[in-house]
Amino acid sequence: MSEISTRDAARDGARDAARDTARETAMSVAALSSERAESDDNVWTRRLVLFLRVMALLSILKGLYHWAQVTGFVGGEDEAFENQSMAWQAATVYFAVIELVAAVGLWLATPWGAVVWLTTVVSMAVIELMFPGIYGGSLIVVGVEAFMLAAYLALAWMAARERPP
C-alpha cells in the first residue's frame, strides 16, 4: 500500500505542478495580450487628458523661460531683470511660479491644475490687453491664449457630456 500511496502522491504532485504552470502561463499571457479593452465611451475624456498634458508641457516651457529671465540666462545686459520696471519684474516672477504650479496640476489632470492654468491664461491675456507697457501688448499672444481657453472649454464640455448624470 505504501508503494501505491507514493505513486499516487507523485502523480498528484506532478498534476498540481502542471496545473500551476499552466495557470501562471495563462495569467502572464492574458496580462500581456489583453490590455484594457478601450471603448469609445471615454474618447473625449482621453482627448481632454491629452490636451491637458500638452498644456502642461507648454506651461513648463513658459515657466522655465520666465525663470531664465529672472536668473539672467536669457537676454543681454540691457535686458537684465534688475534693469526692468517693477511691473515687469512682478509679472515675470508671478508667471515663473504660477506656470510651473499649473504644469504639475495639468499633468496630473487635477481640477485645481485646470483652475491654476486658467488663471495663468486669463492673467496673461489681461496683462497683454490692459497693461501693454509690461510685455508689449501683443494681440498674437492674446489670440493664442483665447484659442487655448476655447479648446479647453470645448473638450471639457464634450468630456462632461459622455459621463452619465
Backbone hydrogen bonds in HBPLUS format (Angstrom, degrees):
<---DONOR---> <-ACCEPTOR-->    atom                        ^
c    i                          cat <-CA-CA->   ^        H-A-AA   ^      H-
h    n   atom  resd res      DA  || num        DHA   H-A  angle D-A-AA Bond
n    s   type  num  typ     dist DA aas  dist angle  dist       angle   num
A0005-SER N   A0001-MET O   2.91 MM   4  6.15 161.2  1.95 152.7 158.0     1
A0006-THR N   A0002-SER O   2.97 MM   4  6.03 154.3  2.04 139.8 146.6     2
A0007-ARG N   A0003-GLU O   3.01 MM   4  6.18 155.0  2.08 140.6 147.4     3
A0008-ASP N   A0004-ILE O   2.84 MM   4  6.07 159.3  1.89 150.8 156.5     4
A0009-ALA N   A0005-SER O   2.85 MM   4  5.96 157.6  1.90 145.8 152.4     5
A0010-ALA N   A0006-THR O   2.94 MM   4  6.10 154.7  2.00 144.6 151.3     6
A0011-ARG N   A0007-ARG O   2.94 MM   4  6.13 158.2  1.99 146.2 152.4     7
A0012-ASP N   A0008-ASP O   2.83 MM   4  6.02 160.3  1.87 149.3 154.9     8
A0013-GLY N   A0009-ALA O   2.88 MM   4  6.02 154.8  1.95 143.6 151.0     9
A0014-ALA N   A0010-ALA O   2.93 MM   4  6.15 157.4  1.98 147.7 153.4    10
A0015-ARG N   A0011-ARG O   2.95 MM   4  6.13 155.7  2.01 146.0 153.0    11
A0016-ASP N   A0012-ASP O   2.88 MM   4  6.09 157.7  1.93 148.4 154.2    12
A0017-ALA N   A0013-GLY O   2.94 MM   4  6.12 157.3  2.00 146.0 152.4    13
A0018-ALA N   A0014-ALA O   2.91 MM   4  6.09 157.9  1.96 146.0 152.1    14
A0019-ARG N   A0015-ARG O   2.92 MM   4  6.07 154.4  1.99 145.0 152.3    15
A0020-ASP N   A0016-ASP O   2.85 MM   4  6.05 158.6  1.90 148.1 153.9    16
A0021-THR N   A0017-ALA O   2.94 MM   4  6.10 160.0  1.98 148.0 153.3    17
A0022-ALA N   A0018-ALA O   2.92 MM   4  6.10 159.6  1.97 145.2 151.0    18
A0023-ARG N   A0019-ARG O   2.88 MM   4  6.07 155.7  1.94 147.2 154.2    19
A0024-GLU N   A0020-ASP O   2.90 MM   4  6.10 163.3  1.92 151.0 155.2    20
A0025-THR N   A0021-THR O   2.93 MM   4  6.09 159.2  1.98 148.6 154.6    21
A0026-ALA N   A0022-ALA O   2.90 MM   4  6.06 161.7  1.94 146.8 152.2    22
A0027-MET N   A0023-ARG O   2.87 MM   4  6.06 157.4  1.92 149.1 155.6    23
A0028-SER N   A0024-GLU O   2.92 MM   4  6.10 159.4  1.96 147.9 153.2    24
A0029-VAL N   A0025-THR O   2.90 MM   4  6.05 160.9  1.94 152.1 157.6    25
A0030-ALA N   A0026-ALA O   2.88 MM   4  5.93 155.1  1.94 142.9 150.6    26
A0031-ALA N   A0027-MET O   2.89 MM   4  6.03 149.8  1.98 141.3 149.7    27
A0032-LEU N   A0028-SER O   3.04 MM   4  6.21 148.8  2.14 141.1 148.7    28
A0033-SER N   A0029-VAL O   2.85 MM   4  5.92 166.7  1.87 154.2 158.1    29
A0034-SER N   A0030-ALA O   2.97 MM   4  5.43 154.5  2.03 135.0 142.0    30
A0046-ARG N   A0042-ASN O   3.02 MM   4  6.26 161.0  2.06 153.2 157.7    31
A0047-ARG N   A0043-VAL O   3.05 MM   4  6.28 153.0  2.12 141.3 148.9    32
A0048-LEU N   A0044-TRP O   2.88 MM   4  6.04 151.1  1.96 140.9 148.9    33
A0049-VAL N   A0045-THR O   2.95 MM   4  6.23 160.4  1.99 151.9 156.4    34
A0050-LEU N   A0046-ARG O   2.95 MM   4  6.18 156.9  2.01 146.1 152.7    35
A0051-PHE N   A0047-ARG O   2.88 MM   4  6.11 158.5  1.93 147.3 153.3    36
A0052-LEU N   A0048-LEU O   2.85 MM   4  6.13 157.4  1.90 150.3 156.8    37
A0053-ARG N   A0049-VAL O   2.93 MM   4  6.19 151.9  2.01 146.9 154.1    38
A0054-VAL N   A0050-LEU O   2.99 MM   4  6.31 156.2  2.04 150.3 156.5    39
A0055-MET N   A0051-PHE O   2.89 MM   4  6.15 161.3  1.93 152.5 158.0    40
A0056-ALA N   A0052-LEU O   2.82 MM   4  6.03 138.2  1.99 138.4 150.7    41
A0057-LEU N   A0053-ARG O   3.03 MM   4  6.38 154.2  2.10 146.5 151.9    42
A0058-LEU N   A0054-VAL O   3.01 MM   4  6.37 158.4  2.06 149.0 155.1    43
A0059-SER N   A0055-MET O   2.82 MM   4  5.99 150.8  1.91 142.2 150.7    44
A0060-ILE N   A0056-ALA O   2.91 MM   4  6.18 151.4  1.99 147.8 155.2    45
A0061-LEU N   A0057-LEU O   3.05 MM   4  6.35 162.3  2.08 148.3 152.5    46
A0062-LYS N   A0058-LEU O   2.87 MM   4  6.13 161.9  1.90 151.1 156.3    47
A0063-GLY N   A0059-SER O   2.80 MM   4  5.89 163.7  1.83 149.2 154.3    48
A0064-LEU N   A0060-ILE O   2.86 MM   4  6.01 163.1  1.88 152.7 157.4    49
A0065-TYR N   A0061-LEU O   2.91 MM   4  6.06 147.2  2.02 141.9 151.4    50
A0066-HIS N   A0062-LYS O   2.99 MM   4  6.28 157.4  2.04 149.4 154.7    51
A0067-TRP N   A0063-GLY O   2.95 MM   4  6.27 154.3  2.02 146.1 153.7    52
A0068-ALA N   A0064-LEU O   2.81 MM   4  6.01 144.9  1.94 140.4 150.6    53
A0069-GLN N   A0065-TYR O   2.96 MM   4  6.33 141.5  2.11 142.6 153.1    54
A0070-VAL N   A0066-HIS O   2.97 MM   4  6.32 154.0  2.04 145.6 152.6    55
A0071-THR N   A0067-TRP O   2.87 MM   4  6.06 163.9  1.90 152.7 156.4    56
A0072-GLY N   A0068-ALA O   2.97 MM   4  5.81 124.6  2.28 132.7 144.6    57
A0073-PHE N   A0068-ALA O   2.88 MM   5  4.88 130.3  2.13 142.8 150.0    58
A0074-VAL N   A0068-ALA O   3.38 MM   6  5.58 150.1  2.48 121.9 117.9    59
A0079-GLU N   A0076-GLY O   3.24 MM   3  5.24 132.3  2.48  94.7 107.2    60
A0083-ASN N   A0080-ALA O   3.04 MM   3  5.35 145.1  2.17 106.5 117.0    61
A0084-GLN N   A0081-PHE O   3.20 MM   3  5.53 166.2  2.22 112.6 116.7    62
A0089-GLN N   A0085-SER O   2.98 MM   4  6.28 163.4  2.01 153.1 157.8    63
A0090-ALA N   A0086-MET O   2.91 MM   4  6.11 162.7  1.94 151.1 155.5    64
A0091-ALA N   A0087-ALA O   2.97 MM   4  6.13 165.9  1.99 149.8 153.8    65
A0092-THR N   A0088-TRP O   2.90 MM   4  6.01 157.9  1.95 150.1 156.5    66
A0093-VAL N   A0089-GLN O   3.01 MM   4  6.18 163.2  2.04 151.9 155.7    67
A0094-TYR N   A0090-ALA O   2.94 MM   4  6.05 159.7  1.98 147.8 154.2    68
A0095-PHE N   A0091-ALA O   2.98 MM   4  6.18 165.2  2.00 149.9 153.0    69
A0096-ALA N   A0092-THR O   2.87 MM   4  5.98 145.8  1.99 141.6 152.0    70
A0097-VAL N   A0093-VAL O   3.12 MM   4  6.31 151.8  2.20 148.3 153.2    71
A0098-ILE N   A0094-TYR O   2.93 MM   4  6.07 171.8  1.94 159.5 159.5    72
A0099-GLU N   A0095-PHE O   3.09 MM   4  5.53 156.6  2.14 131.7 137.8    73
A0101-VAL N   A0097-VAL O   3.18 MM   4  6.46 155.4  2.24 150.7 158.1    74
A0102-ALA N   A0098-ILE O   2.90 MM   4  6.01 160.7  1.93 146.4 151.9    75
A0103-ALA N   A0099-GLU O   2.92 MM   4  6.10 146.7  2.04 138.9 148.3    76
A0104-VAL N   A0100-LEU O   3.22 MM   4  6.47 154.4  2.29 143.4 147.8    77
A0105-GLY N   A0101-VAL O   3.22 MM   4  6.52 169.1  2.23 152.7 155.1    78
A0106-LEU N   A0102-ALA O   2.79 MM   4  5.95 156.4  1.84 154.1 161.1    79
A0107-TRP N   A0103-ALA O   2.94 MM   4  6.03 162.0  1.98 146.8 151.6    80
A0108-LEU N   A0104-VAL O   3.13 MM   4  6.34 154.4  2.20 147.2 153.8    81
A0110-THR N   A0105-GLY O   3.09 MM   5  5.50 168.2  2.10 159.6 160.8    82
A0109-ALA N   A0106-LEU O   2.93 MM   3  4.77 147.2  2.04  97.8 108.4    83
A0113-GLY N   A0110-THR O   3.17 MM   3  5.19 125.8  2.48  95.8 109.6    84
A0114-ALA N   A0110-THR O   3.31 MM   4  6.72 152.9  2.39 149.6 155.2    85
A0115-VAL N   A0111-PRO O   3.11 MM   4  6.43 154.0  2.18 146.5 153.9    86
A0116-VAL N   A0112-TRP O   2.90 MM   4  6.10 162.6  1.93 149.6 153.8    87
A0117-TRP N   A0113-GLY O   2.90 MM   4  6.03 159.0  1.94 145.1 151.6    88
A0118-LEU N   A0114-ALA O   2.82 MM   4  5.98 159.5  1.86 146.1 151.9    89
A0119-THR N   A0115-VAL O   2.95 MM   4  6.18 146.3  2.07 141.8 151.2    90
A0120-THR N   A0116-VAL O   3.01 MM   4  6.40 148.1  2.11 145.0 153.2    91
A0120-THR N   A0117-TRP O   3.03 MM   3  5.07 115.7  2.46  94.7 110.2    92
A0121-VAL N   A0117-TRP O   2.94 MM   4  6.27 159.3  1.98 155.3 160.9    93
A0122-VAL N   A0118-LEU O   2.98 MM   4  6.12 172.1  1.99 151.1 153.3    94
A0123-SER N   A0119-THR O   2.86 MM   4  5.87 155.9  1.92 142.6 150.5    95
A0124-MET N   A0120-THR O   2.93 MM   4  6.04 161.4  1.97 147.3 151.5    96
A0125-ALA N   A0121-VAL O   3.10 MM   4  6.31 161.2  2.14 147.8 153.1    97
A0126-VAL N   A0122-VAL O   2.89 MM   4  6.07 159.8  1.93 152.1 157.7    98
A0127-ILE N   A0123-SER O   2.91 MM   4  6.10 161.9  1.95 150.0 155.1    99
A0128-GLU N   A0124-MET O   2.96 MM   4  6.11 159.6  2.00 147.1 152.8   100
A0129-LEU N   A0125-ALA O   2.92 MM   4  6.08 155.1  1.99 146.4 153.3   101
A0130-MET N   A0126-VAL O   2.72 MM   4  5.51 161.2  1.75 151.1 157.3   102
A0131-PHE N   A0127-ILE O   3.09 MM   4  4.96 141.3  2.24 117.2 127.9   103
A0134-ILE N   A0131-PHE O   3.13 MM   3  5.98 167.4  2.15 126.5 129.5   104
A0136-GLY N   A0132-PRO O   2.85 MM   4  4.77 130.9  2.09 129.9 140.9   105
A0142-VAL N   A0138-SER O   3.41 MM   4  6.72 158.1  2.46 138.4 143.9   106
A0143-GLY N   A0139-LEU O   2.88 MM   4  6.05 155.6  1.94 143.6 150.2   107
A0144-VAL N   A0140-ILE O   2.92 MM   4  6.17 158.0  1.97 151.5 156.8   108
A0145-GLU N   A0141-VAL O   2.93 MM   4  6.11 164.2  1.95 151.4 156.0   109
A0146-ALA N   A0142-VAL O   2.87 MM   4  6.05 156.9  1.93 147.7 154.4   110
A0147-PHE N   A0143-GLY O   2.90 MM   4  6.08 153.1  1.98 144.0 151.4   111
A0148-MET N   A0144-VAL O   2.95 MM   4  6.22 162.2  1.99 152.5 156.6   112
A0149-LEU N   A0145-GLU O   2.97 MM   4  6.16 156.2  2.02 146.4 153.3   113
A0150-ALA N   A0146-ALA O   2.91 MM   4  6.10 160.2  1.95 148.6 153.8   114
A0151-ALA N   A0147-PHE O   2.88 MM   4  6.08 158.5  1.92 150.9 157.1   115
A0152-TYR N   A0148-MET O   2.97 MM   4  6.14 158.4  2.01 146.0 151.7   116
A0153-LEU N   A0149-LEU O   2.98 MM   4  6.21 167.2  1.99 152.2 155.5   117
A0154-ALA N   A0150-ALA O   2.95 MM   4  6.10 159.7  1.99 149.2 154.7   118
A0155-LEU N   A0151-ALA O   3.00 MM   4  6.14 165.8  2.02 149.6 153.6   119
A0156-ALA N   A0152-TYR O   2.83 MM   4  5.97 162.7  1.86 156.0 161.3   120
A0157-TRP N   A0153-LEU O   2.96 MM   4  6.01 153.2  2.03 141.5 148.8   121
A0158-MET N   A0154-ALA O   2.99 MM   4  6.22 163.1  2.02 150.2 154.4   122
A0159-ALA N   A0155-LEU O   2.88 MM   4  6.02 156.4  1.93 147.6 154.6   123
A0160-ALA N   A0156-ALA O   2.95 MM   4  6.06 149.0  2.05 140.8 149.0   124
A0161-ARG N   A0157-TRP O   3.05 MM   4  6.28 141.5  2.21 142.3 152.4   125
A0163-ARG N   A0160-ALA O   3.42 MM   3  5.52 155.2  2.49 100.6 107.5   126
